[in-house]
């Protein structure tokens, strides 16, 4: 996504997100990147659904009333930021499932980033892929920031996870996309950016050469480069906690439905284990299933 154009930072709003962690993150990013904001709310009420209900004018009116109430709430949330000089649009939709509505909105507005509040999910919730954040990791076309609630300091710390051990072009392009985004955010937020690569046992020499080649044209100081041995889903959260990272950037590569259910990917497992925010980056050329 183009972070220098008029594309908005799309914030998924939830009344349960108190005190507006996602909005605070979105506004911080929009201000730093000089982008507009859009606040988006998905409305749905299971009590209005089911085979025992027919879609009548009365039911449609009830759904429309919920959307109107959401729009009024979003306007209230937007007003303080407009008074600070932000350009803020609002939108709401009655839809199910919510992750598809968010993805369609991101596609419609060409979102530069999508920001959403997330909470810890136990394994049984993960296994059914029922949570919106799991689904958004899979299909969201824009970089997806899943905010966990801890406030960012004035100069946040970023940890970009790369894996140059893969030899295919798709993973190589993804590594560069992660680093590009880390550099842009680091500059815009006046953040300190670190880079990490998890090394398989006995492959330190090859890993060092691969990382050096990946970073050849980038100004990453040696103390901010971390080669660690072990599995990414275990070592990256540990490293992020060790130097108090505020955002962990990781790649999201689409897999088959079977792999998603029974194996899961690094980004999904990191979401459960990392204490900091997770920013999931898709490879260049990624096409959402809803596009």
Protein Blocks (a to p, Z undefined) as FASTA:
>chain_A
ZZkbmbdcdddddfklcghkllmmmmmmmmmnopacddddddddfklgcjkbccdfklmm
mmmmmmmmmmmmmmmmmmmmmmnopacdddddddddfklmmmmmmmmnopabdcdddddd
dfklmmnomafklmmmmmmmbdcdddehiacdfbdcddddddfkbmbfklmmmmmmmmmm
mmmmmmmnopacdddddddehilmmmmmmmmmmmmmpccdfklpccdeddfklmmmmmmm
mnopabdcdddddddfklmmmnopfklmmmmmpmbdcdddddehiacfkZZ
